[in-house]
Amino acid sequence: MEAVLSAAAPVTPRCVEAPTETPKRTSSEDIAAFGREAFAAVVQSQTAVARGLEALSAEMAGLVLSGIDTAARTATDMLAVKTLSDAIEVNAGFTRSSLDAVVGGSAKLSELGARLAAEASQPILTQLGKSWIKASGFAF
């Protein structure tokens, strides 16, 4: 066993060389600028959310008013009904118009919701991209 150990090549310690470049450090001004930019992105995002929620609430209020108007017209029409077939016709018309309003309203609300999500996330994603580029510059 000693013959095997003595026959092995001698182990020479390796020196680890220090990097020739010193890592870049961020200054307090860079950190403060990052904070200001991030805060500005959040403010822009919140503004977009407020505008989007305002549009959604206006659309929902319009749908409610339209539904109330349709129900009032149907009630007035029901007062003028003289036969059962007229009542069924008025009720079918109300059902048809209500279903059309629900389908159209949900499509409009979906469109507004998608626009809200896109507009609200855009400033934050833009800031994230800028920050990622800056961070990669500091790391390498």
VMD Tcl script that builds the backbone (N, CA, C; Angstrom):
set m [mol new atoms 420]
animate dup $m
set s [atomselect $m all]
$s set {name element resname resid chain x y z} {
  {N N MET 1 A 0.819 -1.164 0.000}
  {CA C MET 1 A 0.000 0.000 0.000}
  {C C MET 1 A 0.875 1.244 0.000}
  {N N GLU 2 A 1.972 1.207 0.738}
  {CA C GLU 2 A 2.875 2.350 0.760}
  {C C GLU 2 A 3.498 2.569 -0.604}
  {N N ALA 3 A 3.724 1.478 -1.337}
  {CA C ALA 3 A 4.305 1.600 -2.667}
  {C C ALA 3 A 3.362 2.337 -3.594}
  {N N VAL 4 A 2.069 2.107 -3.437}
  {CA C VAL 4 A 1.090 2.778 -4.282}
  {C C VAL 4 A 1.064 4.259 -3.951}
  {N N LEU 5 A 1.100 4.606 -2.670}
  {CA C LEU 5 A 1.066 6.008 -2.269}
  {C C LEU 5 A 2.324 6.747 -2.692}
  {N N SER 6 A 3.463 6.109 -2.579}
  {CA C SER 6 A 4.694 6.784 -2.942}
  {C C SER 6 A 4.850 6.875 -4.452}
  {N N ALA 7 A 4.217 5.977 -5.201}
  {CA C ALA 7 A 4.327 6.001 -6.650}
  {C C ALA 7 A 3.394 7.037 -7.262}
  {N N ALA 8 A 2.435 7.472 -6.506}
  {CA C ALA 8 A 1.495 8.463 -7.045}
  {C C ALA 8 A 2.216 9.773 -7.269}
  {N N ALA 9 A 1.747 10.488 -8.229}
  {CA C ALA 9 A 2.366 11.784 -8.549}
  {C C ALA 9 A 2.173 12.734 -7.371}
  {N N PRO 10 A 3.212 13.514 -7.122}
  {CA C PRO 10 A 3.092 14.448 -5.999}
  {C C PRO 10 A 2.008 15.493 -6.283}
  {N N VAL 11 A 1.285 15.842 -5.254}
  {CA C VAL 11 A 0.202 16.817 -5.379}
  {C C VAL 11 A 0.790 18.196 -5.163}
  {N N THR 12 A 0.579 19.048 -6.146}
  {CA C THR 12 A 1.062 20.425 -6.000}
  {C C THR 12 A -0.143 21.317 -5.778}
  {N N PRO 13 A -0.081 22.171 -4.815}
  {CA C PRO 13 A -1.230 23.038 -4.556}
  {C C PRO 13 A -1.403 24.054 -5.691}
  {N N ARG 14 A -2.639 24.276 -6.064}
  {CA C ARG 14 A -2.938 25.262 -7.098}
  {C C ARG 14 A -3.230 26.602 -6.443}
  {N N CYS 15 A -2.833 27.605 -7.110}
  {CA C CYS 15 A -3.128 28.944 -6.617}
  {C C CYS 15 A -4.374 29.451 -7.338}
  {N N VAL 16 A -5.252 29.989 -6.589}
  {CA C VAL 16 A -6.443 30.592 -7.172}
  {C C VAL 16 A -6.116 32.050 -7.419}
  {N N GLU 17 A -6.243 32.409 -8.670}
  {CA C GLU 17 A -5.909 33.785 -9.019}
  {C C GLU 17 A -7.082 34.690 -8.716}
  {N N ALA 18 A -6.763 35.851 -8.239}
  {CA C ALA 18 A -7.795 36.842 -7.953}
  {C C ALA 18 A -8.280 37.429 -9.266}
  {N N PRO 19 A -9.527 37.768 -9.348}
  {CA C PRO 19 A -10.025 38.365 -10.585}
  {C C PRO 19 A -9.300 39.673 -10.865}
  {N N THR 20 A -9.084 39.903 -12.137}
  {CA C THR 20 A -8.349 41.115 -12.508}
  {C C THR 20 A -9.234 42.346 -12.423}
  {N N GLU 21 A -10.554 42.180 -12.564}
  {CA C GLU 21 A -11.466 43.300 -12.491}
  {C C GLU 21 A -12.129 43.324 -11.139}
  {N N THR 22 A -12.270 44.466 -10.585}
  {CA C THR 22 A -13.012 44.572 -9.342}
  {C C THR 22 A -14.491 44.693 -9.697}
  {N N PRO 23 A -15.357 44.064 -8.927}
  {CA C PRO 23 A -16.782 44.137 -9.257}
  {C C PRO 23 A -17.292 45.573 -9.141}
  {N N LYS 24 A -18.230 45.881 -10.007}
  {CA C LYS 24 A -18.807 47.220 -9.971}
  {C C LYS 24 A -19.716 47.313 -8.759}
  {N N ARG 25 A -19.685 48.440 -8.129}
  {CA C ARG 25 A -20.536 48.650 -6.962}
  {C C ARG 25 A -21.564 49.724 -7.278}
  {N N THR 26 A -22.700 49.565 -6.658}
  {CA C THR 26 A -23.734 50.567 -6.874}
  {C C THR 26 A -23.574 51.673 -5.845}
  {N N SER 27 A -23.797 52.853 -6.273}
  {CA C SER 27 A -23.724 53.977 -5.359}
  {C C SER 27 A -25.109 54.246 -4.790}
  {N N SER 28 A -25.159 55.062 -3.783}
  {CA C SER 28 A -26.443 55.388 -3.180}
  {C C SER 28 A -27.329 56.142 -4.168}
  {N N GLU 29 A -26.707 56.889 -5.094}
  {CA C GLU 29 A -27.497 57.595 -6.104}
  {C C GLU 29 A -28.170 56.597 -7.052}
  {N N ASP 30 A -27.461 55.523 -7.403}
  {CA C ASP 30 A -28.046 54.499 -8.271}
  {C C ASP 30 A -29.232 53.823 -7.588}
  {N N ILE 31 A -29.071 53.541 -6.309}
  {CA C ILE 31 A -30.147 52.885 -5.567}
  {C C ILE 31 A -31.343 53.822 -5.433}
  {N N ALA 32 A -31.079 55.102 -5.159}
  {CA C ALA 32 A -32.169 56.075 -5.056}
  {C C ALA 32 A -32.874 56.243 -6.397}
  {N N ALA 33 A -32.128 56.266 -7.478}
  {CA C ALA 33 A -32.734 56.385 -8.815}
  {C C ALA 33 A -33.591 55.166 -9.114}
  {N N PHE 34 A -33.109 53.995 -8.739}
  {CA C PHE 34 A -33.893 52.778 -8.931}
  {C C PHE 34 A -35.210 52.868 -8.172}
  {N N GLY 35 A -35.149 53.336 -6.934}
  {CA C GLY 35 A -36.363 53.471 -6.124}
  {C C GLY 35 A -37.340 54.464 -6.724}
  {N N ARG 36 A -36.828 55.591 -7.214}
  {CA C ARG 36 A -37.701 56.584 -7.843}
  {C C ARG 36 A -38.361 56.021 -9.101}
  {N N GLU 37 A -37.575 55.318 -9.916}
  {CA C GLU 37 A -38.123 54.736 -11.148}
  {C C GLU 37 A -39.165 53.667 -10.834}
  {N N ALA 38 A -38.892 52.859 -9.833}
  {CA C ALA 38 A -39.848 51.807 -9.455}
  {C C ALA 38 A -41.135 52.431 -8.921}
  {N N PHE 39 A -41.000 53.471 -8.112}
  {CA C PHE 39 A -42.177 54.147 -7.571}
  {C C PHE 39 A -42.988 54.792 -8.688}
  {N N ALA 40 A -42.311 55.398 -9.652}
  {CA C ALA 40 A -43.005 56.013 -10.792}
  {C C ALA 40 A -43.773 54.952 -11.586}
  {N N ALA 41 A -43.186 53.777 -11.744}
  {CA C ALA 41 A -43.869 52.693 -12.461}
  {C C ALA 41 A -45.117 52.242 -11.703}
  {N N VAL 42 A -45.023 52.161 -10.389}
  {CA C VAL 42 A -46.180 51.763 -9.579}
  {C C VAL 42 A -47.279 52.823 -9.674}
  {N N VAL 43 A -46.898 54.093 -9.651}
  {CA C VAL 43 A -47.888 55.168 -9.774}
  {C C VAL 43 A -48.580 55.100 -11.133}
  {N N GLN 44 A -47.810 54.883 -12.192}
  {CA C GLN 44 A -48.412 54.757 -13.524}
  {C C GLN 44 A -49.358 53.560 -13.580}
  {N N SER 45 A -48.958 52.474 -12.962}
  {CA C SER 45 A -49.791 51.272 -12.946}
  {C C SER 45 A -51.085 51.515 -12.179}
  {N N GLN 46 A -50.979 52.184 -11.039}
  {CA C GLN 46 A -52.181 52.478 -10.254}
  {C C GLN 46 A -53.116 53.423 -11.001}
  {N N THR 47 A -52.568 54.360 -11.740}
  {CA C THR 47 A -53.383 55.269 -12.540}
  {C C THR 47 A -54.132 54.489 -13.613}
  {N N ALA 48 A -53.445 53.554 -14.246}
  {CA C ALA 48 A -54.093 52.722 -15.266}
  {C C ALA 48 A -55.186 51.858 -14.645}
  {N N VAL 49 A -54.959 51.336 -13.459}
  {CA C VAL 49 A -55.973 50.531 -12.775}
  {C C VAL 49 A -57.194 51.391 -12.457}
  {N N ALA 50 A -56.962 52.605 -11.972}
  {CA C ALA 50 A -58.083 53.495 -11.646}
  {C C ALA 50 A -58.911 53.812 -12.890}
  {N N ARG 51 A -58.224 54.105 -14.006}
  {CA C ARG 51 A -58.951 54.383 -15.254}
  {C C ARG 51 A -59.730 53.144 -15.712}
  {N N GLY 52 A -59.118 51.993 -15.623}
  {CA C GLY 52 A -59.777 50.758 -16.042}
  {C C GLY 52 A -60.979 50.422 -15.186}
  {N N LEU 53 A -60.848 50.593 -13.865}
  {CA C LEU 53 A -61.976 50.319 -12.980}
  {C C LEU 53 A -63.101 51.327 -13.197}
  {N N GLU 54 A -62.741 52.554 -13.523}
  {CA C GLU 54 A -63.759 53.563 -13.833}
  {C C GLU 54 A -64.538 53.156 -15.092}
  {N N ALA 55 A -63.821 52.687 -16.103}
  {CA C ALA 55 A -64.481 52.245 -17.337}
  {C C ALA 55 A -65.367 51.023 -17.070}
  {N N LEU 56 A -64.866 50.092 -16.257}
  {CA C LEU 56 A -65.663 48.912 -15.915}
  {C C LEU 56 A -66.930 49.290 -15.156}
  {N N SER 57 A -66.800 50.198 -14.192}
  {CA C SER 57 A -67.982 50.582 -13.412}
  {C C SER 57 A -68.983 51.342 -14.273}
  {N N ALA 58 A -68.500 52.177 -15.192}
  {CA C ALA 58 A -69.412 52.887 -16.088}
  {C C ALA 58 A -70.158 51.897 -16.988}
  {N N GLU 59 A -69.455 50.901 -17.476}
  {CA C GLU 59 A -70.093 49.891 -18.319}
  {C C GLU 59 A -71.119 49.085 -17.526}
  {N N MET 60 A -70.777 48.715 -16.309}
  {CA C MET 60 A -71.712 47.960 -15.475}
  {C C MET 60 A -72.945 48.796 -15.138}
  {N N ALA 61 A -72.751 50.074 -14.861}
  {CA C ALA 61 A -73.890 50.956 -14.583}
  {C C ALA 61 A -74.782 51.065 -15.819}
  {N N GLY 62 A -74.171 51.150 -16.984}
  {CA C GLY 62 A -74.945 51.184 -18.222}
  {C C GLY 62 A -75.746 49.917 -18.430}
  {N N LEU 63 A -75.146 48.788 -18.115}
  {CA C LEU 63 A -75.863 47.514 -18.243}
  {C C LEU 63 A -77.045 47.437 -17.275}
  {N N VAL 64 A -76.849 47.921 -16.066}
  {CA C VAL 64 A -77.926 47.899 -15.077}
  {C C VAL 64 A -79.064 48.811 -15.518}
  {N N LEU 65 A -78.734 50.016 -15.963}
  {CA C LEU 65 A -79.774 50.943 -16.425}
  {C C LEU 65 A -80.528 50.384 -17.628}
  {N N SER 66 A -79.802 49.748 -18.520}
  {CA C SER 66 A -80.435 49.121 -19.686}
  {C C SER 66 A -81.378 48.010 -19.251}
  {N N GLY 67 A -80.960 47.226 -18.269}
  {CA C GLY 67 A -81.812 46.149 -17.749}
  {C C GLY 67 A -83.061 46.682 -17.073}
  {N N ILE 68 A -82.909 47.767 -16.327}
  {CA C ILE 68 A -84.070 48.374 -15.672}
  {C C ILE 68 A -85.037 48.925 -16.714}
  {N N ASP 69 A -84.492 49.570 -17.742}
  {CA C ASP 69 A -85.330 50.128 -18.805}
  {C C ASP 69 A -86.085 49.015 -19.534}
  {N N THR 70 A -85.392 47.923 -19.825}
  {CA C THR 70 A -86.030 46.789 -20.508}
  {C C THR 70 A -87.132 46.187 -19.638}
  {N N ALA 71 A -86.870 46.055 -18.362}
  {CA C ALA 71 A -87.879 45.493 -17.450}
  {C C ALA 71 A -89.088 46.423 -17.349}
  {N N ALA 72 A -88.859 47.726 -17.321}
  {CA C ALA 72 A -89.970 48.678 -17.239}
  {C C ALA 72 A -90.817 48.634 -18.514}
  {N N ARG 73 A -90.149 48.574 -19.668}
  {CA C ARG 73 A -90.902 48.475 -20.930}
  {C C ARG 73 A -91.709 47.177 -20.999}
  {N N THR 74 A -91.107 46.096 -20.515}
  {CA C THR 74 A -91.802 44.807 -20.520}
  {C C THR 74 A -93.002 44.841 -19.587}
  {N N ALA 75 A -92.846 45.464 -18.437}
  {CA C ALA 75 A -93.975 45.559 -17.504}
  {C C ALA 75 A -95.106 46.377 -18.111}
  {N N THR 76 A -94.752 47.471 -18.799}
  {CA C THR 76 A -95.768 48.285 -19.469}
  {C C THR 76 A -96.467 47.478 -20.559}
  {N N ASP 77 A -95.679 46.734 -21.313}
  {CA C ASP 77 A -96.269 45.894 -22.373}
  {C C ASP 77 A -97.173 44.804 -21.780}
  {N N MET 78 A -96.805 44.278 -20.627}
  {CA C MET 78 A -97.606 43.230 -19.997}
  {C C MET 78 A -98.965 43.773 -19.537}
  {N N LEU 79 A -99.027 45.062 -19.211}
  {CA C LEU 79 A -100.293 45.655 -18.802}
  {C C LEU 79 A -101.274 45.751 -19.976}
  {N N ALA 80 A -100.730 45.815 -21.185}
  {CA C ALA 80 A -101.576 45.925 -22.374}
  {C C ALA 80 A -101.943 44.570 -22.970}
  {N N VAL 81 A -101.487 43.487 -22.378}
  {CA C VAL 81 A -101.734 42.141 -22.904}
  {C C VAL 81 A -103.200 41.763 -22.702}
  {N N LYS 82 A -103.802 41.147 -23.750}
  {CA C LYS 82 A -105.204 40.727 -23.666}
  {C C LYS 82 A -105.358 39.216 -23.732}
  {N N THR 83 A -104.338 38.527 -24.320}
  {CA C THR 83 A -104.441 37.070 -24.432}
  {C C THR 83 A -103.174 36.426 -23.882}
  {N N LEU 84 A -103.294 35.139 -23.644}
  {CA C LEU 84 A -102.146 34.386 -23.137}
  {C C LEU 84 A -101.017 34.363 -24.165}
  {N N SER 85 A -101.328 34.238 -25.421}
  {CA C SER 85 A -100.284 34.209 -26.453}
  {C C SER 85 A -99.552 35.550 -26.543}
  {N N ASP 86 A -100.267 36.662 -26.294}
  {CA C ASP 86 A -99.596 37.974 -26.260}
  {C C ASP 86 A -98.633 38.054 -25.069}
  {N N ALA 87 A -99.053 37.512 -23.938}
  {CA C ALA 87 A -98.205 37.515 -22.739}
  {C C ALA 87 A -96.951 36.675 -22.974}
  {N N ILE 88 A -97.106 35.548 -23.617}
  {CA C ILE 88 A -95.948 34.690 -23.915}
  {C C ILE 88 A -95.009 35.400 -24.883}
  {N N GLU 89 A -95.579 36.105 -25.855}
  {CA C GLU 89 A -94.759 36.835 -26.825}
  {C C GLU 89 A -93.973 37.963 -26.148}
  {N N VAL 90 A -94.627 38.697 -25.251}
  {CA C VAL 90 A -93.944 39.778 -24.527}
  {C C VAL 90 A -92.841 39.188 -23.650}
  {N N ASN 91 A -93.135 38.102 -22.972}
  {CA C ASN 91 A -92.138 37.458 -22.101}
  {C C ASN 91 A -90.966 36.921 -22.912}
  {N N ALA 92 A -91.238 36.343 -24.069}
  {CA C ALA 92 A -90.163 35.831 -24.928}
  {C C ALA 92 A -89.292 36.968 -25.435}
  {N N GLY 93 A -89.909 38.084 -25.781}
  {CA C GLY 93 A -89.135 39.252 -26.214}
  {C C GLY 93 A -88.244 39.775 -25.102}
  {N N PHE 94 A -88.790 39.791 -23.876}
  {CA C PHE 94 A -87.989 40.231 -22.726}
  {C C PHE 94 A -86.812 39.286 -22.494}
  {N N THR 95 A -87.061 38.006 -22.577}
  {CA C THR 95 A -85.999 37.015 -22.380}
  {C C THR 95 A -84.923 37.151 -23.444}
  {N N ARG 96 A -85.350 37.331 -24.686}
  {CA C ARG 96 A -84.409 37.474 -25.796}
  {C C ARG 96 A -83.543 38.730 -25.625}
  {N N SER 97 A -84.172 39.846 -25.309}
  {CA C SER 97 A -83.399 41.090 -25.154}
  {C C SER 97 A -82.489 41.029 -23.923}
  {N N SER 98 A -82.943 40.372 -22.868}
  {CA C SER 98 A -82.095 40.226 -21.671}
  {C C SER 98 A -80.884 39.353 -21.964}
  {N N LEU 99 A -81.100 38.276 -22.695}
  {CA C LEU 99 A -79.979 37.396 -23.040}
  {C C LEU 99 A -78.984 38.115 -23.952}
  {N N ASP 100 A -79.499 38.868 -24.920}
  {CA C ASP 100 A -78.607 39.651 -25.795}
  {C C ASP 100 A -77.793 40.665 -24.993}
  {N N ALA 101 A -78.449 41.305 -24.022}
  {CA C ALA 101 A -77.749 42.287 -23.184}
  {C C ALA 101 A -76.666 41.623 -22.342}
  {N N VAL 102 A -76.948 40.440 -21.809}
  {CA C VAL 102 A -75.960 39.723 -20.995}
  {C C VAL 102 A -74.761 39.311 -21.846}
  {N N VAL 103 A -75.016 38.775 -23.023}
  {CA C VAL 103 A -73.918 38.335 -23.892}
  {C C VAL 103 A -73.084 39.532 -24.351}
  {N N GLY 104 A -73.748 40.573 -24.806}
  {CA C GLY 104 A -73.019 41.765 -25.244}
  {C C GLY 104 A -72.275 42.440 -24.106}
  {N N GLY 105 A -72.921 42.504 -22.948}
  {CA C GLY 105 A -72.282 43.128 -21.786}
  {C C GLY 105 A -71.081 42.352 -21.297}
  {N N SER 106 A -71.189 41.045 -21.281}
  {CA C SER 106 A -70.047 40.246 -20.813}
  {C C SER 106 A -68.880 40.338 -21.788}
  {N N ALA 107 A -69.176 40.429 -23.078}
  {CA C ALA 107 A -68.085 40.601 -24.050}
  {C C ALA 107 A -67.388 41.938 -23.838}
  {N N LYS 108 A -68.163 42.984 -23.613}
  {CA C LYS 108 A -67.590 44.316 -23.394}
  {C C LYS 108 A -66.800 44.341 -22.082}
  {N N LEU 109 A -67.343 43.730 -21.035}
  {CA C LEU 109 A -66.632 43.687 -19.751}
  {C C LEU 109 A -65.337 42.883 -19.858}
  {N N SER 110 A -65.351 41.804 -20.628}
  {CA C SER 110 A -64.132 41.019 -20.832}
  {C C SER 110 A -63.074 41.839 -21.557}
  {N N GLU 111 A -63.493 42.578 -22.561}
  {CA C GLU 111 A -62.565 43.433 -23.302}
  {C C GLU 111 A -61.973 44.503 -22.389}
  {N N LEU 112 A -62.817 45.126 -21.574}
  {CA C LEU 112 A -62.325 46.157 -20.651}
  {C C LEU 112 A -61.380 45.558 -19.605}
  {N N GLY 113 A -61.695 44.359 -19.126}
  {CA C GLY 113 A -60.826 43.701 -18.143}
  {C C GLY 113 A -59.471 43.347 -18.722}
  {N N ALA 114 A -59.457 42.866 -19.954}
  {CA C ALA 114 A -58.180 42.537 -20.600}
  {C C ALA 114 A -57.359 43.798 -20.841}
  {N N ARG 115 A -58.017 44.878 -21.259}
  {CA C ARG 115 A -57.309 46.141 -21.468}
  {C C ARG 115 A -56.757 46.672 -20.143}
  {N N LEU 116 A -57.550 46.555 -19.074}
  {CA C LEU 116 A -57.091 46.997 -17.756}
  {C C LEU 116 A -55.838 46.237 -17.347}
  {N N ALA 117 A -55.841 44.928 -17.504}
  {CA C ALA 117 A -54.681 44.117 -17.120}
  {C C ALA 117 A -53.454 44.488 -17.946}
  {N N ALA 118 A -53.630 44.700 -19.237}
  {CA C ALA 118 A -52.496 45.043 -20.101}
  {C C ALA 118 A -51.928 46.419 -19.755}
  {N N GLU 119 A -52.811 47.400 -19.574}
  {CA C GLU 119 A -52.342 48.755 -19.285}
  {C C GLU 119 A -51.751 48.872 -17.887}
  {N N ALA 120 A -52.274 48.118 -16.937}
  {CA C ALA 120 A -51.762 48.185 -15.570}
  {C C ALA 120 A -50.416 47.484 -15.439}
  {N N SER 121 A -50.205 46.422 -16.188}
  {CA C SER 121 A -48.950 45.680 -16.059}
  {C C SER 121 A -47.821 46.270 -16.901}
  {N N GLN 122 A -48.149 47.044 -17.924}
  {CA C GLN 122 A -47.133 47.561 -18.845}
  {C C GLN 122 A -46.059 48.404 -18.151}
  {N N PRO 123 A -46.401 49.394 -17.284}
  {CA C PRO 123 A -45.324 50.175 -16.647}
  {C C PRO 123 A -44.429 49.332 -15.742}
  {N N ILE 124 A -45.021 48.383 -15.044}
  {CA C ILE 124 A -44.227 47.550 -14.131}
  {C C ILE 124 A -43.316 46.619 -14.921}
  {N N LEU 125 A -43.831 46.031 -15.987}
  {CA C LEU 125 A -42.999 45.141 -16.798}
  {C C LEU 125 A -41.876 45.914 -17.496}
  {N N THR 126 A -42.163 47.130 -17.933}
  {CA C THR 126 A -41.126 47.958 -18.548}
  {C C THR 126 A -40.036 48.265 -17.538}
  {N N GLN 127 A -40.429 48.649 -16.331}
  {CA C GLN 127 A -39.451 48.946 -15.283}
  {C C GLN 127 A -38.665 47.701 -14.897}
  {N N LEU 128 A -39.326 46.568 -14.856}
  {CA C LEU 128 A -38.639 45.319 -14.541}
  {C C LEU 128 A -37.583 45.008 -15.592}
  {N N GLY 129 A -37.912 45.223 -16.861}
  {CA C GLY 129 A -36.946 44.994 -17.935}
  {C C GLY 129 A -35.740 45.915 -17.817}
  {N N LYS 130 A -35.992 47.200 -17.539}
  {CA C LYS 130 A -34.886 48.152 -17.371}
  {C C LYS 130 A -34.009 47.765 -16.185}
  {N N SER 131 A -34.662 47.386 -15.088}
  {CA C SER 131 A -33.910 47.010 -13.887}
  {C C SER 131 A -33.098 45.747 -14.115}
  {N N TRP 132 A -33.656 44.818 -14.860}
  {CA C TRP 132 A -32.946 43.572 -15.147}
  {C C TRP 132 A -31.690 43.860 -15.959}
  {N N ILE 133 A -31.800 44.756 -16.922}
  {CA C ILE 133 A -30.646 45.114 -17.743}
  {C C ILE 133 A -29.579 45.784 -16.884}
  {N N LYS 134 A -30.006 46.690 -16.003}
  {CA C LYS 134 A -29.048 47.358 -15.113}
  {C C LYS 134 A -28.384 46.358 -14.177}
  {N N ALA 135 A -29.186 45.450 -13.620}
  {CA C ALA 135 A -28.643 44.462 -12.688}
  {C C ALA 135 A -27.655 43.539 -13.377}
  {N N SER 136 A -27.930 43.172 -14.615}
  {CA C SER 136 A -26.995 42.303 -15.322}
  {C C SER 136 A -25.699 43.048 -15.605}
  {N N GLY 137 A -25.759 44.362 -15.779}
  {CA C GLY 137 A -24.549 45.146 -15.982}
  {C C GLY 137 A -23.695 45.199 -14.722}
  {N N PHE 138 A -24.336 45.190 -13.555}
  {CA C PHE 138 A -23.585 45.223 -12.311}
  {C C PHE 138 A -22.992 43.855 -11.994}
  {N N ALA 139 A -23.679 42.801 -12.405}
  {CA C ALA 139 A -23.238 41.455 -12.054}
  {C C ALA 139 A -22.075 41.001 -12.924}
  {N N PHE 140 A -22.003 41.468 -14.149}
  {CA C PHE 140 A -20.971 40.942 -15.051}
  {C C PHE 140 A -19.958 41.966 -15.379}
}
mol reanalyze $m
mol bondsrecalc $m
mol representation Tube
mol addrep $m
